[in-house]
Amino acid sequence: MENFLTNVAAVNDKVNGFAWGWFAIILLLGTGLTCTVITKCFQISHLKHWWTNTIATVFKKDTRTNKDKGAVSQFQALCTALAATIGTGNIAGVAAAICIGGPGAVVWMWIAAFLGMMTNYSENILGIYFRRKNAENEWSGGPMYYLKDGLGAYKGCKWIGKLLAVIFAIFAILASFGIGNMGQINKITLNIQSAFFSNVSTQTVGGVSIVNWIIGFVLMVIGGFIILGGLQRIASFAEKVVPFMAIVYVIGALIIAICNFKELGAMFAAIFRFAFGARALTGGIAGTALMLAIKNGCKRGIFSNEAGLGSSVMVHSNSNVIEPVKQGMWGIFEVFADTMIVCTMTAIVVLSSGFINLETGVVNEGVSDATLVAKAFGNVFGMAGEWFIAVAVLLFAFTTVLGWSHYGSKAVEYLFGITGAKIYRVFFVFMMISGAIMTSSLAWDISDTFNGLMMIPNLIGVLSLTPLVIKITKNYVDRNIKGKDIKPILSAFDDVQKEMEDKLKAEKENA
């Protein structure tokens, strides 16, 4: 087992160097900037509109209820997407970004998220526009479809669209076992061990503590019950757990911020000082520090909010929404809530804790990124704080596993059909136990690699279809904000367009 994992790590290091090279970073930020510019900075210029049409509608019946058998409600789609994004990336991922890239990584996480709002917006618009019903009358959408039917519709690009769609689907399946399974389960195991079994000596099986095996088995059984029940069961679980866990975590982080109020000024000074080229953490040159901050801020940011991956599109496409732009606006809120709120609160907790030297950016000895947040909570709340983080990581990471099981199944469905997706779900459940016995660094490295690999074909697709994003956005703004009486643009397919037009007409009549 040890030799096998060593070989896997060696191969992964080489692939990771490509997947997260400067080409990928520039592509990620460049796509977000492009989407921001072409929509005239929609996340700012139409702030009131998207806010009042997303989270402000959460208590409206139409937002939370769903009558379509093959769909989920808009709120359920958001919660399932957030279930997949609000995971260990918001806790251990932010801590890792700061430990490796310094406090300045936080700024690059914010920049990537600000631009990522419009990347996610564009992805969701394309996902809704190109979605279609499968043999079980369930919506199927995602980058596979807008690569094949969107990019592939350009003259001479048919084979390119099909090839990139297949490549994306393959990487999405592999990523579902990295970011969506092994990485999450691994962090759950480490935090439970640290909080509850740090002073307990246990037997080993195959060189791995029996505690790890037990945790992995229990999570596998619970996960199997939910995952094998399909999207409806996953969405039902997510809408109950995700809002609760996010609110409780943010409240806990706010209490810590208040307790460490005196450190906040120095903390924000360090964040911006290290973001743009302060000396490297270990005494290197400024350029090295800047590269570390940018790479780790962007990597951990996308690990957290997934803007640019194209993953969350696969659940947003299952929404019962009619207007592509409306689901795009939910995508804006998704990134805002995940990174601007939850990740920022984690950064404040970490940097105000005293475990990181704000002058040098160096982490204190004896503290690792895996347990940094738990120790910071423990400083204020005692052992109860460490227990709280263990439970928070459990819920955050476990819901991520549930969300990604759907993403992976949709990618498999694209390649092998519905039967293949059902077989995948069973295999995905059994693989959960592997995350409990893997080393932390390998689990995260594999996750990073597949993130980068699936990101590249998706962003190529989004960039190539920006004229369509402009057209759909302008059509929506003209109709719903400027009040023009023009035909809506709702789907790439005539039958779906007609169905959505009828629903939109009925919706307006009942309003």
C-alpha positions as CSV (number, residue, x, y, z in Angstrom):
1,M,0.0,0.0,0.0
2,E,2.8,2.4,0.9
3,N,4.7,1.9,-2.3
4,F,1.5,2.3,-4.3
5,L,0.6,5.6,-2.6
6,T,4.2,6.9,-3.2
7,N,3.9,6.1,-6.9
8,V,0.5,7.8,-7.1
9,A,2.0,10.9,-5.4
10,A,4.9,11.1,-7.9
11,V,2.6,10.9,-10.9
12,N,0.2,13.4,-9.4
13,D,2.9,15.9,-8.7
14,K,3.8,16.0,-12.4
15,V,0.3,16.3,-13.6
16,N,-0.5,18.9,-11.0
17,G,2.3,21.1,-12.3
18,F,0.5,21.3,-15.6
19,A,-3.1,21.5,-14.2
20,W,-2.2,24.4,-11.9
21,G,0.4,26.1,-14.0
22,W,0.3,29.8,-14.9
23,F,-1.7,29.0,-18.1
24,A,-4.6,27.6,-15.9
25,I,-4.4,30.5,-13.4
26,I,-4.5,33.1,-16.2
27,L,-7.3,31.2,-18.0
28,L,-9.3,31.1,-14.7
29,L,-8.9,34.8,-13.9
30,G,-9.1,35.8,-17.5
31,T,-12.4,34.1,-18.0
32,G,-13.9,35.7,-14.9
33,L,-12.7,39.1,-16.0
34,T,-14.1,38.5,-19.5
35,C,-17.5,37.4,-18.1
36,T,-17.5,40.5,-15.8
37,V,-16.8,42.9,-18.7
38,I,-19.3,41.4,-21.2
39,T,-22.1,41.6,-18.7
40,K,-21.1,45.1,-17.7
41,C,-20.1,44.1,-14.3
42,F,-23.5,42.5,-13.6
43,Q,-22.5,41.5,-10.0
44,I,-22.2,45.2,-9.1
45,S,-24.3,47.0,-11.7
46,H,-27.4,44.8,-10.9
47,L,-26.6,44.1,-7.3
48,K,-30.0,45.0,-6.0
49,H,-31.7,43.0,-8.8
50,W,-29.8,39.7,-8.3
51,W,-30.0,40.0,-4.5
52,T,-33.8,40.5,-4.5
53,N,-34.3,37.7,-7.0
54,T,-32.1,35.2,-5.0
55,I,-31.7,35.0,-1.3
56,A,-34.4,37.7,-0.7
57,T,-36.9,35.3,-2.2
58,V,-36.0,32.4,0.0
59,F,-39.2,32.4,1.9
60,K,-41.4,32.6,-1.2
61,K,-43.3,29.5,-2.0
62,D,-42.2,29.4,-5.7
63,T,-38.6,29.4,-4.7
64,R,-38.8,26.6,-2.2
65,T,-41.4,24.3,-3.7
66,N,-41.2,22.1,-6.8
67,K,-43.9,20.3,-8.7
68,D,-41.7,18.9,-11.5
69,K,-40.7,15.3,-11.0
70,G,-37.5,15.7,-12.9
71,A,-36.4,18.8,-11.1
72,V,-35.6,20.4,-7.8
73,S,-36.6,23.8,-6.5
74,Q,-34.4,26.8,-7.0
75,F,-33.5,26.9,-3.3
76,Q,-32.8,23.1,-3.3
77,A,-30.5,23.6,-6.3
78,L,-28.7,26.3,-4.4
79,C,-28.4,24.3,-1.2
80,T,-27.2,21.2,-3.1
81,A,-24.6,23.3,-5.0
82,L,-23.5,25.0,-1.7
83,A,-23.4,21.5,-0.1
84,A,-20.8,20.6,-2.6
85,T,-18.9,23.9,-2.3
86,I,-19.1,24.7,1.4
87,G,-16.8,21.9,2.5
88,T,-13.4,21.4,3.9
89,G,-12.1,24.0,1.4
90,N,-13.8,26.7,3.6
91,I,-12.0,25.5,6.7
92,A,-8.9,23.4,6.1
93,G,-8.6,24.8,2.5
94,V,-8.4,28.4,3.7
95,A,-6.0,27.4,6.4
96,A,-3.8,25.6,3.9
97,A,-3.8,28.6,1.5
98,I,-2.6,30.9,4.3
99,C,0.0,28.4,5.6
100,I,1.5,27.9,2.2
101,G,0.8,31.2,0.4
102,G,0.8,33.5,3.4
103,P,-1.9,36.0,4.5
104,G,-1.8,37.5,1.1
105,A,-3.5,34.4,-0.4
106,V,-6.8,35.8,1.1
107,V,-6.8,38.7,-1.3
108,W,-6.3,36.5,-4.3
109,M,-9.1,34.3,-3.0
110,W,-11.3,37.4,-2.9
111,I,-10.3,38.5,-6.4
112,A,-10.8,35.0,-7.8
113,A,-14.3,34.9,-6.1
114,F,-15.3,38.4,-7.4
115,L,-14.5,37.4,-10.9
116,G,-15.8,33.9,-10.3
117,M,-19.2,35.2,-9.6
118,M,-19.6,36.0,-13.2
119,T,-17.9,32.8,-14.4
120,N,-20.5,30.9,-12.3
121,Y,-23.2,33.1,-13.6
122,S,-22.2,32.4,-17.2
123,E,-21.9,28.7,-16.6
124,N,-25.4,28.5,-15.1
125,I,-26.9,30.4,-18.0
126,L,-25.3,28.0,-20.5
127,G,-26.3,25.0,-18.4
128,I,-30.0,26.0,-18.3
129,Y,-30.0,27.0,-22.0
130,F,-28.5,23.7,-23.2
131,R,-30.2,21.3,-20.8
132,R,-32.5,18.5,-21.8
133,K,-34.6,15.7,-20.3
134,N,-33.1,12.2,-20.0
135,A,-34.9,8.9,-20.3
136,E,-36.2,9.2,-16.7
137,N,-37.6,12.7,-17.4
138,E,-35.0,14.3,-15.3
139,W,-33.1,17.4,-16.4
140,S,-29.5,16.8,-17.5
141,G,-27.2,19.7,-18.1
142,G,-23.6,20.8,-17.6
143,P,-20.4,21.7,-19.5
144,M,-20.6,18.4,-21.4
145,Y,-23.7,19.7,-23.2
146,Y,-22.7,23.3,-23.8
147,L,-19.4,22.1,-25.1
148,K,-21.0,19.6,-27.5
149,D,-24.0,21.6,-28.6
150,G,-22.7,25.1,-28.1
151,L,-19.0,25.1,-29.0
152,G,-19.7,22.2,-31.3
153,A,-22.2,24.3,-33.3
154,Y,-19.5,26.7,-34.5
155,K,-18.3,26.0,-38.0
156,G,-15.5,23.5,-38.0
157,C,-15.7,22.9,-34.2
158,K,-18.0,19.9,-34.1
159,W,-15.3,17.4,-33.2
160,I,-13.6,19.8,-30.9
161,G,-16.8,20.3,-28.9
162,K,-17.4,16.6,-28.7
163,L,-13.8,15.9,-27.6
164,L,-13.8,18.5,-24.9
165,A,-17.1,17.4,-23.6
166,V,-15.8,13.8,-23.2
167,I,-12.6,15.1,-21.6
168,F,-14.5,17.2,-19.2
169,A,-16.8,14.3,-18.2
170,I,-13.8,12.0,-17.6
171,F,-12.1,14.6,-15.4
172,A,-15.3,15.4,-13.6
173,I,-15.7,11.7,-12.7
174,L,-12.1,11.5,-11.4
175,A,-12.5,14.8,-9.6
176,S,-15.6,13.5,-7.9
177,F,-13.4,10.9,-6.1
178,G,-10.8,13.6,-5.2
179,I,-12.5,16.9,-4.2
180,G,-15.8,15.2,-3.8
181,N,-14.9,12.1,-1.9
182,M,-11.4,11.3,-0.7
183,G,-10.3,14.8,0.3
184,Q,-13.5,15.5,2.2
185,I,-13.6,12.1,4.1
186,N,-9.9,12.5,4.9
187,K,-10.4,15.9,6.6
188,I,-13.4,14.5,8.5
189,T,-11.2,11.7,9.8
190,L,-8.3,13.9,10.8
191,N,-10.5,16.4,12.6
192,I,-12.4,13.7,14.5
193,Q,-9.1,12.1,15.5
194,S,-7.7,15.3,16.7
195,A,-10.8,16.4,18.7
196,F,-11.8,13.0,20.2
197,F,-9.0,10.5,19.9
198,S,-5.7,12.5,20.1
199,N,-4.7,10.8,23.4
200,V,-6.1,7.4,22.6
201,S,-3.8,4.5,21.5
202,T,-5.6,2.2,19.0
203,Q,-4.8,-0.9,17.0
204,T,-4.0,-0.7,13.3
205,V,-5.2,-2.7,10.4
206,G,-3.0,-2.6,7.3
207,G,-0.9,0.1,8.9
208,V,-4.0,2.3,9.4
209,S,-5.6,3.1,12.8
210,I,-8.8,1.1,13.3
211,V,-10.5,4.4,14.2
212,N,-10.0,5.5,10.6
213,W,-11.6,2.3,9.3
214,I,-14.6,2.7,11.6
215,I,-15.1,6.4,10.7
216,G,-14.9,5.5,7.0
217,F,-17.3,2.6,7.3
218,V,-20.0,4.7,9.2
219,L,-19.8,7.5,6.7
220,M,-20.1,5.0,3.9
221,V,-23.3,3.5,5.3
222,I,-24.9,6.9,5.9
223,G,-23.8,8.3,2.6
224,G,-25.1,5.2,0.8
225,F,-28.5,5.7,2.2
226,I,-28.7,9.3,0.9
227,I,-26.8,9.0,-2.3
228,L,-28.5,5.9,-3.6
229,G,-31.9,7.7,-3.0
230,G,-31.0,10.0,-5.9
231,L,-31.0,13.8,-6.3
232,Q,-34.4,14.3,-4.6
233,R,-33.1,12.8,-1.4
234,I,-29.8,14.6,-1.6
235,A,-31.5,17.9,-2.2
236,S,-34.0,17.4,0.6
237,F,-31.1,16.7,3.0
238,A,-29.0,19.6,1.7
239,E,-31.8,22.2,2.1
240,K,-32.2,21.3,5.8
241,V,-28.5,21.0,6.8
242,V,-26.6,23.6,4.6
243,P,-28.3,26.8,5.8
244,F,-28.1,25.7,9.4
245,M,-24.5,24.7,9.4
246,A,-23.4,27.8,7.5
247,I,-25.2,30.2,9.8
248,V,-23.9,28.5,13.0
249,Y,-20.3,28.4,11.7
250,V,-20.4,32.1,10.8
251,I,-21.8,33.1,14.2
252,G,-19.0,31.1,15.9
253,A,-16.4,32.9,13.7
254,L,-18.0,36.3,14.5
255,I,-17.7,35.6,18.2
256,I,-14.0,34.8,17.7
257,A,-13.5,37.9,15.6
258,I,-15.0,40.0,18.4
259,C,-12.8,38.3,21.1
260,N,-9.7,39.0,18.9
261,F,-10.8,42.5,18.0
262,K,-7.5,44.1,18.8
263,E,-5.7,41.9,16.2
264,L,-8.0,42.8,13.3
265,G,-6.1,45.9,12.2
266,A,-2.8,44.1,12.1
267,M,-4.5,41.1,10.4
268,F,-5.9,43.1,7.5
269,A,-2.6,45.0,7.1
270,A,-0.8,41.6,6.8
271,I,-3.4,40.4,4.3
272,F,-2.8,43.2,1.8
273,R,1.0,43.5,2.5
274,F,1.6,39.9,1.6
275,A,-0.8,39.9,-1.3
276,F,1.3,42.0,-3.6
277,G,4.9,40.9,-3.0
278,A,6.1,41.2,0.6
279,R,9.1,39.0,1.4
280,A,8.5,35.3,1.1
281,L,7.5,33.5,4.2
282,T,10.8,31.8,4.7
283,G,12.9,34.7,3.7
284,G,12.9,34.4,-0.1
285,I,12.4,37.1,-2.7
286,A,9.2,39.1,-3.1
287,G,8.3,37.5,-6.4
288,T,8.3,34.0,-4.9
289,A,5.9,35.2,-2.2
290,L,3.6,36.8,-4.8
291,M,3.5,33.6,-6.9
292,L,2.7,31.6,-3.8
293,A,0.0,33.9,-2.7
294,I,-1.7,34.0,-6.2
295,K,-1.5,30.3,-6.8
296,N,-2.7,29.2,-3.4
297,G,-5.3,31.9,-3.2
298,C,-6.8,30.9,-6.6
299,K,-6.4,27.1,-6.0
300,R,-8.0,27.1,-2.6
301,G,-10.6,29.6,-3.7
302,I,-11.8,27.4,-6.6
303,F,-11.5,24.4,-4.4
304,S,-14.0,26.1,-2.2
305,N,-16.5,27.9,-4.5
306,E,-15.9,25.8,-7.7
307,A,-16.4,28.8,-10.0
308,G,-14.8,27.8,-13.3
309,L,-14.9,24.1,-12.7
310,G,-18.4,23.7,-14.2
311,S,-19.4,21.3,-11.5
312,S,-22.2,23.1,-9.8
313,V,-23.8,23.6,-13.2
314,M,-24.9,20.0,-13.2
315,V,-27.2,20.6,-10.2
316,H,-28.3,24.1,-11.1
317,S,-29.4,22.6,-14.4
318,N,-31.9,20.4,-12.4
319,S,-33.7,23.5,-11.1
320,N,-37.3,24.1,-12.0
321,V,-36.3,27.6,-13.0
322,I,-37.6,29.0,-16.4
323,E,-35.2,31.9,-17.0
324,P,-31.5,31.0,-17.6
325,V,-30.4,34.3,-16.1
326,K,-32.3,33.7,-12.9
327,Q,-30.3,30.6,-12.2
328,G,-27.2,32.5,-13.2
329,M,-28.0,35.0,-10.4
330,W,-28.2,32.1,-7.9
331,G,-24.7,31.2,-9.1
332,I,-23.5,34.7,-8.2
333,F,-25.0,34.4,-4.7
334,E,-23.5,30.9,-4.4
335,V,-19.9,32.2,-4.9
336,F,-20.6,35.3,-2.7
337,A,-21.9,33.2,0.2
338,D,-19.2,30.5,-0.1
339,T,-16.1,32.7,-0.4
340,M,-16.9,36.3,0.5
341,I,-18.7,35.2,3.7
342,V,-17.7,31.7,4.9
343,C,-14.1,31.7,3.7
344,T,-13.5,35.2,4.9
345,M,-14.7,34.3,8.3
346,T,-12.3,31.3,8.4
347,A,-9.4,33.6,7.4
348,I,-10.3,36.1,10.2
349,V,-10.4,33.2,12.7
350,V,-7.0,31.9,11.5
351,L,-5.2,35.2,11.2
352,S,-6.4,36.7,14.5
353,S,-5.7,33.5,16.5
354,G,-2.1,34.2,17.3
355,F,-0.9,31.0,15.6
356,I,0.5,32.9,12.6
357,N,3.1,35.6,12.9
358,L,1.6,38.6,11.1
359,E,5.0,40.2,10.6
360,T,6.6,37.2,8.8
361,G,3.5,35.2,7.8
362,V,5.1,32.1,9.3
363,V,2.9,29.5,11.1
364,N,3.9,28.7,14.7
365,E,5.6,25.4,15.3
366,G,3.4,22.5,16.2
367,V,0.4,23.9,14.2
368,S,-0.7,22.4,10.9
369,D,-3.2,23.5,8.3
370,A,-5.3,20.4,9.2
371,T,-5.9,21.5,12.8
372,L,-5.3,25.3,12.7
373,V,-8.9,26.3,12.6
374,A,-9.8,23.9,15.4
375,K,-7.1,25.2,17.6
376,A,-8.2,28.8,16.9
377,F,-11.7,27.9,18.0
378,G,-10.2,26.1,21.0
379,N,-8.4,29.3,22.1
380,V,-11.8,31.0,22.6
381,F,-14.2,28.2,23.4
382,G,-11.8,25.7,25.0
383,M,-12.1,22.0,24.1
384,A,-15.7,22.6,23.0
385,G,-14.4,24.8,20.2
386,E,-12.3,22.0,18.8
387,W,-15.3,19.6,19.1
388,F,-17.4,22.2,17.3
389,I,-14.9,22.3,14.4
390,A,-14.8,18.6,14.2
391,V,-18.6,18.5,13.9
392,A,-18.6,21.4,11.4
393,V,-16.0,19.7,9.2
394,L,-18.1,16.5,9.4
395,L,-21.2,18.3,8.2
396,F,-19.5,20.6,5.7
397,A,-17.4,17.8,4.2
398,F,-20.2,15.2,4.2
399,T,-22.6,17.4,2.4
400,T,-19.9,18.1,-0.2
401,V,-19.6,14.3,-0.8
402,L,-23.3,14.2,-1.4
403,G,-23.3,17.0,-3.9
404,W,-20.3,15.6,-5.8
405,S,-21.9,12.2,-6.0
406,H,-24.6,13.9,-8.2
407,Y,-22.0,15.7,-10.3
408,G,-20.1,12.5,-11.0
409,S,-23.2,10.6,-11.8
410,K,-24.2,13.2,-14.3
411,A,-20.8,13.0,-16.0
412,V,-21.1,9.2,-16.1
413,E,-24.7,9.5,-17.5
414,Y,-23.3,11.6,-20.3
415,L,-20.8,9.0,-21.2
416,F,-22.5,5.7,-20.4
417,G,-26.2,6.5,-19.9
418,I,-28.5,6.2,-16.9
419,T,-27.5,2.5,-16.1
420,G,-23.9,3.6,-15.9
421,A,-24.8,6.4,-13.5
422,K,-26.5,4.0,-11.2
423,I,-23.5,1.7,-11.1
424,Y,-21.2,4.7,-10.5
425,R,-23.2,5.8,-7.4
426,V,-22.7,2.4,-5.8
427,F,-18.9,2.5,-6.6
428,F,-18.7,6.1,-5.3
429,V,-20.2,5.0,-2.0
430,F,-17.8,2.1,-1.5
431,M,-14.8,4.5,-2.3
432,M,-15.7,6.7,0.6
433,I,-13.8,4.5,3.0
434,S,-10.6,5.0,1.0
435,G,-10.5,8.7,2.0
436,A,-10.3,7.8,5.7
437,I,-7.1,5.8,5.2
438,M,-5.2,8.2,2.8
439,T,-2.5,10.7,3.9
440,S,-3.8,14.3,4.0
441,S,-1.3,15.7,1.6
442,L,-2.0,13.1,-1.1
443,A,-5.8,13.5,-0.8
444,W,-5.6,17.3,-1.2
445,D,-3.0,17.1,-4.0
446,I,-5.2,14.7,-6.0
447,S,-8.1,16.9,-5.5
448,D,-6.2,20.0,-6.7
449,T,-5.0,18.1,-9.8
450,F,-8.4,17.0,-11.0
451,N,-9.9,20.5,-10.2
452,G,-7.4,22.0,-12.6
453,L,-7.9,19.4,-15.3
454,M,-11.7,19.7,-15.5
455,M,-11.4,23.5,-15.3
456,I,-9.6,23.9,-18.5
457,P,-12.1,22.4,-21.0
458,N,-15.0,24.1,-19.2
459,L,-13.4,27.5,-19.3
460,I,-12.6,27.1,-23.0
461,G,-16.3,26.3,-23.5
462,V,-17.5,29.3,-21.5
463,L,-15.1,31.7,-23.3
464,S,-16.2,30.4,-26.7
465,L,-19.8,31.0,-25.8
466,T,-19.5,34.5,-24.4
467,P,-21.5,36.0,-27.4
468,L,-24.4,33.8,-26.3
469,V,-24.1,34.9,-22.7
470,I,-24.2,38.5,-23.8
471,K,-27.3,37.8,-26.0
472,I,-29.2,36.0,-23.2
473,T,-28.3,38.6,-20.6
474,K,-29.3,41.5,-22.8
475,N,-32.6,39.8,-23.6
476,Y,-33.3,39.3,-19.9
477,V,-32.4,42.8,-18.9
478,D,-34.4,44.3,-21.7
479,R,-37.5,42.3,-20.7
480,N,-37.3,42.3,-16.9
481,I,-35.5,45.5,-16.1
482,K,-36.2,47.8,-19.0
483,G,-39.7,46.5,-19.6
484,K,-39.4,45.8,-23.3
485,D,-41.9,43.5,-24.9
486,I,-39.7,41.0,-26.8
487,K,-39.5,37.2,-27.1
488,P,-37.6,35.5,-24.3
489,I,-34.5,33.4,-25.0
490,L,-34.9,30.4,-22.8
491,S,-33.5,27.3,-24.5
492,A,-31.4,26.0,-27.4
493,F,-34.1,23.5,-28.3
494,D,-37.5,24.4,-29.9
495,D,-39.6,22.0,-27.8
496,V,-38.0,23.1,-24.5
497,Q,-38.3,26.8,-25.6
498,K,-42.0,26.3,-26.2
499,E,-42.5,24.6,-22.9
500,M,-40.7,27.3,-21.0
501,E,-42.5,30.1,-22.8
502,D,-45.8,28.5,-21.8
503,K,-44.7,28.2,-18.1
504,L,-43.4,31.8,-18.2
505,K,-46.8,33.0,-19.5
506,A,-48.6,31.1,-16.8
507,E,-46.3,32.4,-14.2
508,K,-47.0,36.0,-15.2
509,E,-50.8,35.4,-15.3
510,N,-50.7,34.0,-11.8
511,A,-48.5,36.7,-10.4
